[in-house]
Amino acid sequence: MTAAMRSSYLEVFCRDQWHRVSVTLDETTLLLAIDQSCGDTLDDNDCFTSAPENLVNEKRNVRVLKAENSGLGISIKGGRENKMPILISKIFKGMAADDTRQLYVGDAILAVNGESLRDATHDEAVRALKRSGRVVDLEVKYIREVRPYFCKQSILQEITWDDDGMSTRSTLRQRSKGDLKIIPLKMAYLFRGSLIHADNEQRMVEIGSPSRRHVITFRCANSSEASVWFQSINSCMESLMTQANAEVNLMLGGMPEVKMMGWLCEKVENADGKESWNPIFAVVSQHDLLLYDHCPSLKADWASPYGSCPLIATRLVHTTSRSNPVISGLTDIISFTTRTGTKQGVETHLFRLQTHRELASWVKSVVHTTYEACVIVREVACPCSWRGSDCTVNLHYEDGISLILSDSLSAVNGSQVLWKQPYENIRSTGDDSHRFFWIDFGGELGEQVVVSYVLNAA
């Protein structure tokens, strides 16, 4: 394992409350471990059903009836090699052991069908339980002292993440899954604050899985610590995203070629009319700004974005440009806005970013790639109406903008150009987001109002 880049105790939100865990950041993962220092103060009333006080350290005989083709429904820990008895660490709801209502997390299994497990290794106990048949007689004794340990383990077990091969690295297999939760950071998203919880004190950092199915919220001691953690995790994620970009281009074979990719938050209006920020995965390809509701993993997923903005029809019209650190609720958020011409009118997107460095990178990528796309296409023609006549607006990469009367396109004498202007003469432009747009060239030509039949330029 690589050397830890940062490590401290943070709180993680699980089971509707905050729990203290040890969090370690390395170059590719976050490692969450049980905080052994707070075992005596852990409020674990909701973890498992407690055994009655009169059962503590008392031997009991419990008969379990297994359903056909089903197991006991328990997990065990301990064994001779660990200098521990065989202990029930988890009881699965709805299965045979749970149905007895007589077994508890923290029960030591002394014998199975009369076979003693007092000196058994973990593997020997597993084999004994597997060959025990449909009717299983267990001799158990409740050990109250181990319960807080298993309760804390269950907290980590309930923190879920996308499956990832990195979590099976040989250096980590030796650690118990109950003792350690491994969170791969590759292709994950990061948010300073929380999209789920109120964070008035600015103490939270939130990460989401590439599939967007899982979210983990951390709470730090103060805002400064949260900022340091965010910056450290963000630095790792930027390096991992750069590596992933190269891997994606190898997989896709340049179809499309991914110039830049990463997570943004888009402002959306919910069904109740309220606005919120929604994480999306965005890609700048050689021709389009592609939007996905999760990070694509398969080649077919990359071919199916939920949104596609052709770059030659897209303008980046507004960005925030504050040089001071952004604090949610106290200063403006970091964002940029795009407008894309479509057959239905102008489509607007407002995207939020986490740092000014990210803003600069995205703006540079969109602007430069749009320029490259214009060089390739060179010319775009849009049918329109001008002063009651059917016309065509021509946008040429080098020659500027011109208006051509459509009726004369096939005439022997060639096209009738009504006016033609270089781009540097444009003073301002505007539109109604649907059909009308106007251009002010100044001088004698002044402002020209055009009605677009098919609006395909922003």
C-alpha positions in Angstrom: 0.0 0.0 0.0 1.2 3.5 -0.8 2.0 5.8 2.1 -0.9 7.6 3.7 -1.4 11.1 2.4 -3.8 12.1 5.2 -5.3 10.4 8.2 -7.6 11.5 11.0 -10.8 10.8 12.8 -13.9 12.0 11.0 -17.6 11.4 11.4 -19.5 9.5 8.8 -23.3 9.6 8.4 -24.9 6.1 8.6 -28.1 4.7 10.1 -29.5 8.2 10.5 -26.8 9.4 12.8 -23.1 10.4 12.8 -20.4 7.8 13.8 -16.8 8.4 14.5 -14.4 6.5 12.2 -10.7 6.6 11.3 -10.2 7.8 7.7 -7.0 7.4 5.8 -6.4 8.7 2.3 -3.8 7.2 0.0 -3.3 7.8 -3.7 -6.2 5.8 -4.9 -8.6 5.1 -2.0 -10.1 6.2 1.2 -9.7 3.6 4.0 -12.4 3.7 6.7 -11.6 1.8 10.0 -13.4 1.3 13.2 -12.6 3.8 15.9 -11.7 1.5 18.8 -11.3 4.5 21.2 -15.1 5.1 21.5 -16.3 1.6 22.2 -17.6 2.4 25.6 -19.6 5.4 24.5 -21.1 4.1 21.3 -24.9 4.4 21.3 -25.6 1.1 19.7 -29.3 0.6 20.7 -30.3 0.3 17.0 -27.5 -2.0 15.9 -28.8 -5.4 17.1 -31.5 -6.7 19.4 -29.9 -6.9 22.9 -30.0 -10.2 24.8 -31.9 -10.1 28.2 -29.7 -9.3 31.2 -30.4 -12.7 32.7 -28.8 -14.5 29.7 -25.4 -12.9 30.1 -22.7 -15.7 30.6 -25.5 -18.3 30.8 -25.3 -21.5 28.6 -28.4 -22.0 26.4 -29.5 -24.6 24.0 -31.2 -23.3 20.8 -32.7 -25.4 18.0 -32.6 -23.9 14.5 -34.7 -25.3 11.7 -33.2 -24.4 8.3 -35.3 -24.1 5.2 -34.5 -26.3 2.2 -31.5 -25.1 0.2 -30.9 -22.3 2.8 -28.3 -21.7 5.5 -28.4 -20.7 9.1 -28.3 -17.1 8.3 -25.4 -16.0 10.6 -21.9 -14.7 10.2 -19.2 -15.8 12.7 -15.9 -14.3 13.9 -13.1 -15.6 16.1 -11.5 -19.0 16.4 -8.5 -20.5 18.1 -6.0 -18.7 15.8 -7.5 -15.4 16.9 -7.5 -16.4 20.6 -11.3 -15.9 20.6 -14.3 -18.2 20.9 -16.5 -18.7 17.9 -18.8 -15.6 18.0 -22.0 -14.7 16.1 -21.2 -11.4 14.5 -24.3 -10.9 12.4 -27.8 -12.4 12.1 -29.5 -12.0 8.8 -33.1 -10.9 9.0 -35.7 -13.4 7.8 -33.4 -16.4 7.9 -33.4 -19.5 10.1 -31.4 -18.1 13.0 -33.4 -14.9 13.1 -36.7 -16.9 13.1 -35.7 -18.5 16.4 -35.8 -15.1 18.2 -33.3 -16.8 20.7 -30.0 -16.0 19.2 -28.1 -12.7 19.5 -25.0 -11.0 18.1 -22.4 -11.6 20.7 -23.4 -15.3 21.4 -20.4 -17.6 21.6 -21.1 -20.9 19.9 -19.9 -23.6 22.2 -21.1 -26.7 20.3 -23.0 -27.7 17.1 -25.1 -30.9 17.4 -23.0 -31.9 20.3 -19.7 -31.3 18.5 -17.6 -29.0 20.7 -16.3 -25.7 19.1 -14.5 -24.5 22.2 -11.1 -25.0 20.7 -12.1 -24.8 17.0 -10.4 -22.7 14.4 -12.6 -20.4 12.3 -12.4 -22.8 9.3 -13.3 -25.8 11.5 -16.3 -23.9 12.9 -17.5 -23.0 9.4 -17.2 -26.7 8.3 -19.1 -27.9 11.3 -22.0 -25.4 10.7 -22.1 -26.3 7.0 -22.5 -30.1 7.6 -25.0 -29.6 10.5 -28.1 -30.6 8.5 -31.5 -29.0 8.5 -32.1 -29.3 12.2 -29.2 -27.7 14.1 -28.8 -27.8 17.9 -26.6 -25.0 19.1 -25.1 -24.6 22.6 -24.4 -20.9 23.0 -23.4 -18.3 25.7 -24.0 -14.6 25.4 -20.8 -12.4 25.9 -22.0 -8.8 26.4 -18.5 -7.3 26.1 -18.1 -8.0 22.4 -21.3 -6.4 21.3 -20.1 -2.8 20.9 -17.3 -4.2 18.6 -19.7 -5.9 16.3 -22.0 -2.9 16.3 -19.2 -0.7 15.1 -18.4 -3.3 12.4 -22.0 -3.3 11.2 -21.7 0.5 10.6 -18.9 -0.1 8.1 -20.7 -3.0 6.6 -23.7 -0.7 5.8 -21.5 1.8 4.0 -21.8 0.6 0.4 -19.9 1.4 -2.8 -19.6 0.3 -6.3 -17.7 -3.0 -6.8 -14.1 -2.3 -7.8 -11.2 -4.6 -8.3 -8.9 -2.4 -6.3 -10.6 -3.5 -3.1 -9.1 -7.0 -3.5 -5.5 -5.9 -3.6 -3.3 -8.5 -1.8 -2.2 -6.0 0.8 -5.8 -5.4 1.8 -7.1 -9.0 1.7 -5.4 -9.6 5.0 -7.6 -7.0 6.7 -11.0 -8.1 7.9 -13.8 -6.6 5.8 -15.6 -5.8 9.0 -12.6 -3.9 10.3 -11.9 -1.9 7.2 -14.0 -0.3 4.4 -12.2 0.5 1.2 -13.6 3.3 -1.0 -11.9 3.5 -4.4 -11.7 7.1 -5.6 -11.3 6.5 -9.3 -14.1 8.1 -11.3 -15.9 9.1 -8.1 -17.3 12.6 -7.5 -16.5 15.0 -4.7 -18.5 17.8 -3.2 -17.3 20.4 -0.7 -20.4 20.6 1.6 -23.4 18.3 1.1 -26.1 17.9 -1.5 -28.1 15.9 1.1 -27.6 17.4 4.5 -27.7 21.0 5.8 -24.1 22.2 6.3 -24.4 25.6 7.9 -21.1 25.2 9.7 -19.2 24.2 6.5 -17.8 21.0 8.1 -18.9 18.4 5.5 -17.2 16.7 2.5 -19.3 14.3 0.3 -18.2 11.7 -2.2 -20.4 9.7 -4.6 -19.7 6.5 -6.4 -19.2 6.5 -10.2 -22.7 4.9 -10.7 -24.2 7.6 -8.4 -26.0 4.8 -6.5 -23.9 5.4 -3.3 -23.1 8.6 -1.4 -20.9 9.0 1.7 -21.0 12.2 3.8 -18.1 13.0 6.2 -18.3 15.7 8.9 -15.0 17.2 10.1 -14.3 19.0 13.4 -14.4 22.4 11.7 -14.5 24.2 8.4 -10.7 24.5 8.0 -10.3 20.7 8.4 -13.0 20.1 5.9 -11.2 22.3 3.4 -7.9 20.5 3.9 -9.6 17.1 3.4 -11.4 18.3 0.3 -8.2 19.6 -1.2 -6.3 16.4 -0.5 -9.0 14.1 -1.9 -9.6 16.4 -4.9 -5.9 16.3 -5.8 -6.0 12.5 -5.8 -9.2 12.4 -7.9 -7.7 14.8 -10.5 -4.7 12.5 -11.0 -7.0 9.5 -11.2 -9.3 11.2 -13.7 -6.4 12.0 -16.0 -5.4 8.4 -16.0 -9.0 7.3 -16.6 -9.3 9.7 -19.5 -6.3 8.0 -21.3 -7.8 4.6 -20.6 -11.2 5.6 -21.9 -9.7 6.8 -25.2 -7.9 3.5 -25.6 -11.2 1.7 -25.0 -13.2 3.9 -27.4 -10.5 4.0 -30.1 -11.1 7.7 -30.7 -14.9 7.3 -31.4 -15.4 9.7 -29.8 -12.1 11.1 -28.7 -12.5 12.4 -25.2 -10.7 15.7 -24.7 -11.8 16.2 -21.1 -14.1 14.5 -18.7 -15.2 14.8 -15.1 -18.0 15.6 -12.7 -20.1 18.8 -12.7 -23.3 19.7 -10.9 -26.2 21.0 -13.1 -28.9 23.2 -11.8 -32.2 21.5 -12.3 -35.9 22.2 -11.4 -37.5 19.5 -9.4 -41.1 18.3 -9.7 -42.1 20.5 -6.8 -40.7 23.6 -8.6 -37.7 23.9 -6.4 -34.2 24.2 -7.8 -31.3 21.9 -6.8 -27.9 20.8 -8.0 -27.6 17.5 -9.6 -24.3 15.7 -10.1 -23.6 14.8 -13.8 -20.7 13.3 -15.7 -19.6 15.6 -18.5 -17.4 14.9 -21.5 -15.9 17.3 -24.1 -15.4 15.3 -27.3 -14.0 16.6 -30.5 -17.5 17.7 -31.7 -19.8 17.7 -28.6 -20.4 18.4 -25.0 -21.8 15.1 -23.8 -23.8 14.7 -20.6 -24.4 11.5 -18.6 -26.4 10.8 -15.5 -23.6 8.5 -14.2 -20.0 7.7 -15.1 -20.2 5.3 -18.2 -18.4 2.0 -17.6 -19.1 0.1 -20.9 -18.6 1.1 -24.5 -22.3 1.1 -25.0 -22.8 3.5 -22.1 -20.5 6.0 -23.7 -22.6 5.9 -26.8 -25.8 6.8 -24.9 -25.5 10.2 -23.2 -28.8 11.8 -21.9 -27.7 15.1 -23.5 -25.5 16.2 -26.3 -24.6 19.8 -27.1 -22.9 20.2 -30.6 -19.9 22.5 -29.9 -20.3 24.6 -33.1 -23.9 25.4 -31.9 -22.8 26.1 -28.3 -21.6 29.3 -26.6 -20.1 29.6 -23.2 -21.8 32.8 -22.1 -21.1 33.3 -18.5 -18.6 32.3 -15.8 -18.0 33.3 -12.3 -14.5 34.8 -11.8 -13.9 35.4 -8.2 -10.3 35.1 -7.0 -11.3 34.5 -3.4 -12.2 31.1 -1.9 -15.8 30.2 -2.4 -17.9 29.5 0.7 -21.4 28.3 0.0 -24.0 30.8 1.3 -21.4 33.6 1.8 -20.0 34.1 -1.7 -21.1 33.2 -5.2 -20.7 29.6 -6.4 -18.2 28.7 -9.1 -20.1 28.1 -12.3 -20.4 28.5 -16.1 -23.4 28.7 -18.4 -23.8 27.3 -21.9 -26.4 28.1 -24.6 -26.9 25.6 -27.5 -29.0 26.2 -30.5 -31.4 23.4 -31.3 -34.5 22.9 -33.6 -36.7 23.6 -30.6 -34.8 26.8 -29.6 -31.9 27.7 -27.3 -31.1 25.1 -24.6 -29.4 26.5 -21.6 -27.3 24.7 -19.0 -25.9 26.1 -15.7 -23.0 24.0 -14.4 -21.4 24.3 -10.9 -17.8 23.4 -10.1 -15.8 23.0 -6.9 -12.6 25.0 -7.6 -11.5 27.9 -9.8 -8.9 25.6 -11.3 -11.6 23.3 -12.5 -13.5 26.3 -13.9 -10.5 27.4 -15.9 -9.8 23.9 -17.2 -13.4 23.4 -18.4 -13.7 26.8 -20.0 -10.4 26.3 -21.8 -11.4 22.9 -23.0 -14.8 23.9 -24.2 -13.5 27.1 -26.0 -10.5 25.5 -27.6 -12.3 22.4 -28.7 -15.1 24.5 -30.2 -12.5 26.5 -32.1 -11.0 23.2 -33.4 -14.5 22.0 -34.4 -15.2 25.2 -36.3 -11.9 24.8 -38.2 -13.0 21.4 -39.3 -16.6 22.3 -40.3 -15.7 25.8 -41.6 -19.2 26.8 -42.6 -22.8 26.5 -41.3 -25.9 27.6 -43.2 -29.2 28.3 -41.4 -32.6 28.9 -43.2 -34.3 32.0 -41.9 -36.6 34.9 -42.7 -35.5 38.5 -43.0 -37.9 41.4 -43.7 -40.5 38.9 -45.0 -38.1 37.2 -47.4 -36.8 33.6 -47.3 -33.1 33.7 -46.7 -30.1 31.8 -45.5 -27.6 33.0 -42.8 -24.1 31.7 -43.6 -21.5 31.5 -40.8 -18.1 31.0 -42.3 -15.0 30.3 -40.2 -12.9 33.0 -42.0 -15.3 35.1 -44.1 -17.7 36.1 -41.3 -21.5 36.2 -41.4 -23.6 36.8 -44.5 -27.3 36.9 -45.5 -28.3 35.3 -48.8 -31.6 35.6 -50.5 -32.9 32.0 -51.0 -34.9 32.7 -54.2 -31.7 33.6 -56.1 -29.6 30.6 -55.0 -30.3 28.7 -58.3 -30.3 31.8 -60.5 -27.9 32.0 -63.4 -26.2 35.1 -62.0 -25.5 33.3 -58.7 -26.6 34.1 -55.1 -27.8 37.5 -54.1 -25.9 38.5 -50.9 -28.0 41.0 -49.0 -25.3 41.8 -46.5 -22.0 40.5 -45.4 -19.9 41.4 -42.3 -16.7 40.2 -40.6 -17.1 38.9 -37.0 -15.2 41.8 -35.6 -17.9 44.2 -36.7 -20.5 42.6 -34.4 -21.2 44.9 -31.4 -23.8 42.7 -29.7 -26.2 39.8 -30.3 -29.4 38.7 -28.7 -32.4 36.3 -29.1 -35.7 35.3 -27.5 -34.5 31.7 -26.9 -36.9 30.4 -29.5 -36.9 31.9 -33.1 -35.9 35.6 -33.2 -32.3 36.7 -33.0 -30.7 40.0 -33.7 -27.3 41.2 -34.5 -26.0 44.8 -34.1 -23.1 45.6 -36.5 -23.2 49.3 -35.8 -22.5 51.8 -38.6 -24.9 52.1 -41.5 -26.1 48.4 -41.3 -27.0 48.8 -37.7 -29.2 46.1 -36.0 -30.6 43.3 -38.1 -33.5 41.1 -36.9 -33.7 37.6 -38.3 -36.4 34.9 -37.8 -34.9 31.5 -37.8 -36.8 28.5 -39.2 -34.3 26.0 -37.8 -32.3 27.5 -35.0 -29.0 25.6 -35.0 -26.5 28.2 -33.9 -26.3 29.9 -30.5 
